[in-house]
Amino acid sequence: MTQLATQQPGSAGPVDAPPTAKPAQKRARLVGVDAARGVSLLGMITLHALYEADAAGRPTWSDLAFSGKAAAAFALLAGVGVAFATGRRPVRRADAAPTVAMLAVRALAIGTIGLFLSGSDTVLNSVILPYLAVVFLLAIPLVFLPTWAVAVIGVVLATAGPAANHILLPLLPDPSLANPTFSRLAADPVGMLTELSLTGFYPSPAWLAYMCAGIVIGRLNLARVAAVLLAGGTVLAVSTTAASSFLLHRYGLAHIWAAQPASGLSVAETDELLAFGGNGYTPSSTWWWLTIEAPHTSTQFDILSTTGIAVAVLGLMLLLDHVNGRRLRRLTTAVLVPLAAAGSMTLSFYTVHVMFINSDYDTYSATTGWLIQIIAVVLIALAVRWTAGRGPLEAVVVALATRARRLAIALTRPAAQAPAEPANATPQLEAAARPARRRVFRARRSPARS
């Protein structure tokens, strides 16, 4: 069980196109992006609610389908939201103060919600929102860079970042892997911030790589590159998986097991890491650990393959909204509209989801609990989309971020010269997620240990 992300598009958020874009293009992009978020959200709920291991201790279909992948999609789409919020172009120096204020307040608001949520959590030992707040803050300088520079930084983080992490981790304090809370922040601010950025469940270098990819994609003409995203993402995911499998089974496993005594893991823990993934990193006992593609290990292969899957899902959702033909159009609309509604208010749904699975109300079987949450999310999302327009937490964070932007404009520019806010400058909010530590979840759900 774990955590999710936040955002707010379209009529429920920012305009996904420059003011000159055609209405049809604007609508298609908004629906496709929101639908991709909806896929990630429902995939995350599926991952948390159903068994992650079968009676034989092997990963289930839901674990194989969504573990690590849904989280990566949330992070990448968070970057798309940042691009939308900043006009889908590099921010000018004249707009620096209001842009920084808007993004910083948004990050702090999400982090504050996460700390409150962590403080009341008794089952999960990793709530993603505080980690995501750190990544949002680190991403602020990216919005001032040209697109090619953001792409280069993303590639460096995805390829060289895991190697740097492999070297640095032994030099850093061991993480507690406990939920970040206000009390921990007050007692040990340096230690908690180190864990939030480098040694915890969601290390910032890996998540910032997803953010870079999202910013680059968000600055493109999504209607024109949808097919390229689908094809390119698929090729990236398949080729990365194939390369990892070859290296791991041809060379890596032998070195990993030879170095197992020095890894700090038992034989059972090593098997679990290889089969189910890690808690944000891999052991530093051998460089061959970086050949694995297991979820949440933050290796090059993990980052690139999950990025490819996230990009392909986004491309598919964008293409589905361009389907012609009356019957096919009805079918795609029936699929996209609920997904887009759910994807437009993931912060609120994530918060309620975490509260529910930590409450006394979560007494259902795995399948029943999953169905209840999926149906509730879809029905509530449609009702909110057609009435209020955005989720309650999204509304609060958008209001705070917008107020911060206006205040920065008022303080840095004469009132007579302050430009009107562009239609596409309304903040858009994300939050991604990943499963909590499996040992906790499996103890509650897995039939293998019941």
C-alpha positions in Angstrom: 0.0 0.0 0.0 1.3 3.4 -0.8 0.8 6.8 -2.3 -0.1 8.8 -5.3 0.0 12.2 -6.9 -1.8 15.4 -7.6 -2.8 17.8 -10.4 -5.6 19.7 -12.0 -6.2 20.3 -15.7 -8.6 21.6 -18.3 -11.7 23.2 -17.0 -10.5 21.8 -13.7 -7.0 23.3 -14.1 -4.6 25.0 -16.5 -4.9 25.2 -20.3 -2.8 22.6 -22.0 -1.9 24.7 -24.9 -0.8 28.2 -25.9 -3.7 30.7 -26.2 -3.5 30.3 -30.0 -4.1 26.6 -30.0 -7.2 25.3 -31.6 -10.0 24.3 -29.2 -10.0 20.7 -30.5 -6.3 20.3 -29.9 -6.6 21.8 -26.4 -9.4 19.5 -25.4 -7.6 16.4 -26.8 -4.4 17.1 -25.0 -6.2 17.8 -21.7 -8.2 14.6 -21.8 -5.3 12.5 -22.9 -3.0 13.7 -20.1 -5.7 13.4 -17.5 -6.6 10.0 -18.7 -2.9 8.9 -18.4 -3.0 10.1 -14.8 -6.2 8.2 -14.2 -4.5 5.0 -15.5 -1.7 5.5 -13.0 -4.1 6.2 -10.1 -6.3 3.2 -10.7 -3.2 1.1 -11.3 -1.8 2.2 -8.0 -5.0 1.4 -6.1 -5.0 -2.1 -7.8 -1.4 -2.6 -6.7 -2.2 -1.7 -3.1 -5.4 -3.5 -2.7 -4.7 -6.9 -4.3 -2.1 -9.5 -3.3 1.5 -8.8 -4.3 2.5 -12.4 -3.9 0.7 -15.7 -4.5 0.8 -18.7 -2.3 4.1 -19.8 -3.8 5.7 -16.4 -3.1 5.8 -15.3 -6.7 4.7 -11.8 -7.9 1.1 -11.6 -8.9 -0.2 -10.1 -12.1 -1.0 -6.8 -10.4 2.5 -6.5 -9.0 4.1 -7.3 -12.3 1.8 -4.9 -14.2 1.9 -1.8 -11.9 4.8 -2.0 -9.3 7.1 0.9 -10.0 5.4 1.7 -13.3 2.5 3.6 -11.8 4.8 5.6 -9.6 7.0 6.5 -12.6 4.0 7.6 -14.6 2.9 9.9 -11.8 6.3 11.5 -11.6 6.6 12.0 -15.3 3.2 13.5 -15.5 4.1 15.8 -12.6 6.7 17.2 -14.9 4.1 17.6 -17.7 2.1 19.6 -15.2 5.0 21.8 -14.3 5.5 22.6 -18.0 1.8 23.5 -18.3 1.9 25.7 -15.2 4.9 27.7 -16.7 3.4 28.3 -20.1 5.1 25.4 -21.8 8.2 27.4 -22.6 11.3 28.5 -20.6 10.4 31.1 -18.1 11.7 34.6 -18.8 13.8 36.3 -16.2 11.1 39.0 -15.8 8.7 36.3 -14.6 11.2 34.6 -12.3 9.8 35.8 -8.9 6.2 35.0 -9.5 7.0 31.6 -11.0 9.3 30.6 -8.2 6.7 31.7 -5.6 4.0 29.7 -7.3 6.0 26.5 -7.6 7.6 26.8 -4.2 4.3 27.4 -2.4 2.8 24.5 -4.3 5.6 22.2 -3.2 5.4 23.4 0.4 1.6 22.9 0.5 2.0 19.3 -0.9 4.8 18.6 1.6 2.7 19.9 4.5 -0.2 17.7 3.6 2.2 14.8 3.4 3.6 15.5 6.8 0.1 15.6 8.3 -0.8 12.4 6.5 2.5 10.7 7.7 1.8 11.7 11.3 -1.5 9.9 11.3 -0.2 6.8 9.4 0.2 3.5 11.3 0.4 1.0 8.5 2.4 2.5 5.7 6.0 3.4 6.4 6.4 5.6 3.3 4.1 8.4 2.3 5.3 10.0 -0.9 4.1 13.6 -0.6 7.0 14.9 1.4 9.4 13.2 -1.0 7.6 14.7 -3.9 7.7 18.2 -2.4 11.5 18.0 -2.3 11.6 17.0 -6.0 9.2 19.9 -6.9 11.6 22.3 -5.2 14.6 20.8 -6.9 12.8 21.1 -10.3 12.2 24.9 -10.0 15.5 25.8 -11.7 14.6 23.6 -14.6 11.7 25.8 -15.8 14.2 28.5 -16.7 16.3 26.3 -18.9 15.9 25.6 -22.7 14.2 22.3 -23.5 17.4 20.7 -24.8 19.2 21.5 -21.5 16.4 19.9 -19.5 16.6 16.8 -21.7 20.4 16.6 -21.2 20.0 16.9 -17.4 17.3 14.2 -17.4 19.5 11.8 -19.4 22.5 12.4 -17.1 20.3 11.8 -14.0 18.9 8.6 -15.5 22.2 7.2 -16.6 25.0 8.6 -14.4 22.7 9.2 -11.3 22.5 5.6 -10.3 26.3 5.2 -10.4 26.7 8.3 -8.3 24.2 7.0 -5.8 26.0 3.6 -5.7 29.2 5.5 -4.6 27.6 7.9 -2.2 25.2 5.6 -0.3 27.9 3.9 1.8 29.1 7.3 2.9 25.7 8.5 4.0 23.8 7.6 7.2 21.5 4.6 7.0 17.9 5.8 6.4 15.3 5.0 9.0 12.7 4.4 6.3 10.1 5.7 8.7 7.5 8.2 7.7 8.7 11.8 7.7 6.7 13.8 10.3 6.7 17.2 11.8 8.3 15.8 15.0 11.1 14.2 13.0 11.7 17.4 11.1 12.0 19.4 14.3 14.2 16.9 16.0 16.6 16.1 13.1 16.0 18.4 10.1 19.3 17.5 8.4 18.8 13.8 8.7 15.2 13.9 7.5 16.0 16.1 4.5 18.9 13.8 3.6 16.6 10.8 3.7 13.9 12.7 1.7 16.4 13.6 -1.0 18.9 10.8 -1.3 18.6 7.7 0.9 14.9 7.2 1.3 12.2 5.4 -0.6 12.1 7.9 -3.4 15.6 9.3 -4.1 15.5 12.7 -5.8 18.0 12.0 -8.6 15.7 9.2 -10.0 12.5 11.2 -9.5 14.0 14.4 -11.0 14.9 12.4 -14.1 11.2 11.5 -14.5 10.3 15.2 -13.9 12.8 16.3 -16.6 11.2 13.9 -19.1 7.8 15.3 -18.2 8.8 18.9 -18.7 10.3 18.1 -22.1 7.2 16.3 -23.2 4.9 19.0 -21.8 6.6 21.6 -23.9 5.8 19.7 -27.1 2.8 19.8 -29.3 1.2 16.8 -27.8 -1.4 16.3 -30.5 1.3 16.0 -33.1 3.7 13.8 -31.2 1.2 11.3 -29.7 2.2 8.5 -32.0 5.9 9.2 -31.6 5.4 9.0 -27.8 3.6 5.7 -28.0 6.2 4.2 -30.4 9.2 5.7 -28.8 8.2 4.8 -25.3 7.4 1.2 -26.3 10.8 0.9 -28.0 12.6 2.3 -25.0 10.8 0.1 -22.5 11.3 -3.1 -24.5 14.9 -2.5 -25.4 15.8 -1.6 -21.9 14.1 -4.7 -20.5 15.9 -6.9 -23.0 19.3 -5.4 -22.2 18.8 -5.7 -18.5 17.7 -9.3 -18.8 20.7 -10.2 -21.0 23.3 -8.6 -18.7 21.7 -9.8 -15.5 21.3 -13.5 -16.5 24.5 -13.6 -18.5 26.8 -12.0 -15.9 25.1 -10.1 -13.2 23.4 -12.8 -11.0 26.7 -14.7 -10.5 28.4 -11.5 -9.2 25.4 -10.5 -7.1 25.3 -13.8 -5.3 29.1 -13.9 -5.0 28.9 -10.5 -3.2 25.8 -11.4 -1.2 27.6 -11.8 2.2 28.9 -8.3 1.9 25.6 -6.7 0.8 24.1 -6.6 4.3 21.1 -8.7 3.1 20.2 -12.2 3.9 19.6 -14.8 1.2 15.9 -14.4 1.6 16.1 -10.6 1.4 18.3 -10.8 -1.7 15.7 -13.1 -3.4 13.0 -10.7 -2.4 14.9 -7.7 -3.8 15.5 -9.4 -7.1 11.8 -10.6 -7.4 9.9 -7.7 -6.0 12.2 -4.7 -6.1 13.7 -2.4 -3.4 13.1 0.6 -1.2 14.6 3.1 -3.5 18.1 1.8 -4.0 20.3 -1.3 -4.3 23.2 -2.6 -2.2 26.6 -1.3 -3.0 28.4 -4.7 -2.6 28.9 -5.0 -6.4 28.3 -2.8 -9.4 26.4 -5.6 -11.0 23.4 -4.7 -8.9 22.9 -1.8 -11.4 22.0 -4.3 -14.1 18.7 -5.2 -12.5 15.4 -3.7 -13.6 13.3 -4.5 -10.5 10.8 -1.9 -9.3 12.0 1.0 -7.1 15.7 0.1 -7.3 16.6 3.4 -9.1 19.0 1.7 -11.5 19.5 2.9 -15.0 17.4 0.1 -16.4 14.6 0.7 -13.8 14.4 4.4 -14.6 14.6 4.0 -18.4 12.2 1.2 -18.7 9.5 2.8 -16.4 10.0 6.1 -18.3 9.4 4.3 -21.6 6.2 2.7 -20.2 4.9 6.0 -18.8 5.6 7.8 -22.1 3.9 5.0 -24.1 0.8 5.2 -21.9 0.6 8.9 -22.3 0.9 8.6 -26.1 -1.8 5.9 -26.2 -4.3 8.1 -24.2 -3.6 11.0 -26.5 -4.2 8.9 -29.6 -7.4 7.4 -28.2 -8.9 10.9 -28.0 -8.2 11.4 -31.7 -10.1 8.2 -32.8 -12.7 8.9 -35.5 -15.8 7.0 -36.3 -19.1 7.2 -34.3 -18.9 3.7 -32.6 -15.2 3.9 -31.8 -15.6 7.4 -30.6 -18.3 6.4 -28.2 -16.2 3.6 -26.9 -13.1 5.7 -26.4 -15.2 8.4 -24.7 -16.6 5.9 -22.3 -13.1 4.9 -21.4 -11.4 8.3 -21.4 -13.9 10.4 -19.5 -13.9 8.4 -16.3 -10.1 8.0 -16.4 -9.7 11.8 -17.0 -12.0 12.6 -14.2 -10.1 10.4 -11.8 -6.8 11.7 -13.0 -7.8 15.4 -12.5 -7.9 15.1 -8.7 -5.3 12.5 -7.6 -4.1 14.5 -4.6 -7.5 14.2 -3.0 -7.9 10.6 -3.9 -4.5 9.7 -2.8 -5.1 11.3 0.6 -8.4 9.5 1.1 -6.9 6.3 -0.1 -4.1 6.3 2.4 -6.5 7.3 5.2 -8.8 4.4 4.2 -6.2 1.7 4.1 -4.9 2.9 7.5 -8.4 3.0 9.1 -10.6 0.5 10.8 -12.9 0.6 7.8 -10.5 -1.4 5.6 -11.8 -4.8 6.7 -12.7 -6.2 3.3 -11.0 -9.0 1.4 -8.4 -8.0 -1.2 -10.8 -8.2 -4.2 -13.7 -6.6 -2.5 -11.7 -3.7 -1.1 -10.2 -3.2 -4.6 -13.6 -3.0 -6.3 -15.0 -0.7 -3.7 -12.1 1.8 -4.1 -12.1 1.7 -7.9 -15.9 2.2 -8.2 -15.9 4.9 -5.5 -13.0 6.8 -7.2 -14.7 6.7 -10.7 -18.2 7.8 -9.4 -16.9 10.5 -7.1 -14.5 11.8 -9.8 -17.3 12.1 -12.3 -19.6 13.8 -9.8 -16.9 16.3 -8.8 -15.9 17.0 -12.4 -19.4 17.8 -13.4 -20.1 20.0 -10.3 -17.3 21.6 -8.4 -14.8 21.0 -11.2 -11.8 20.1 -9.0 -11.0 18.1 -5.9 -10.9 19.9 -2.5 -7.2 19.5 -1.9 -6.4 20.5 -5.5 -8.5 23.6 -5.0 -6.7 24.6 -1.8 -3.2 24.1 -3.3 -4.1 25.9 -6.5 -5.5 28.8 -4.5 -2.4 29.1 -2.4 0.0 28.9 -5.4 -2.0 31.4 -7.4 -2.1 33.8 -4.4 1.7 33.5 -4.0 2.2 34.3 -7.7 0.0 37.4 -7.6 1.7 38.6 -4.4 5.1 38.2 -6.0 4.0 40.2 -9.0 2.7 42.9 -6.7 5.9 43.1 -4.8 8.3 43.0 -7.8 6.4 45.1 -10.4 4.6 48.4 -10.4 0.8 47.8 -10.4 0.4 49.6 -13.7 2.9 47.4 -15.4 1.9 44.1 -13.9 0.7 41.9 -16.8 -2.5 39.9 -16.7 -2.0 36.3 -15.9 -1.8 34.1 -19.0 -4.6 31.5 -19.3 -2.1 28.7 -19.1 -0.4 29.9 -16.0 -2.8 28.3 -13.5 -0.8 25.8 -11.4 -1.3 22.1 -12.1 -0.7 19.7 -9.3 0.8 16.2 -9.2 2.0 13.6 -6.6 3.4 9.8 -7.6 3.6 7.0 -5.8 4.9 3.9 -5.1 4.1 1.0 -3.0 5.0 1.0 0.7 7.5 -1.6 1.9 6.3 -4.9 0.9 7.1 -6.6 4.1 4.4 -4.5 5.8 1.8 -5.0 3.0 2.5 -8.7 2.6 2.0 -9.3 6.3 -1.5 -8.0 5.9 -2.5 -9.5 2.6 -0.3 -12.2 1.3 -1.9 -15.7 1.5 1.6 -17.1 1.6 2.0 -15.8 5.2 -1.6 -16.1 6.3 
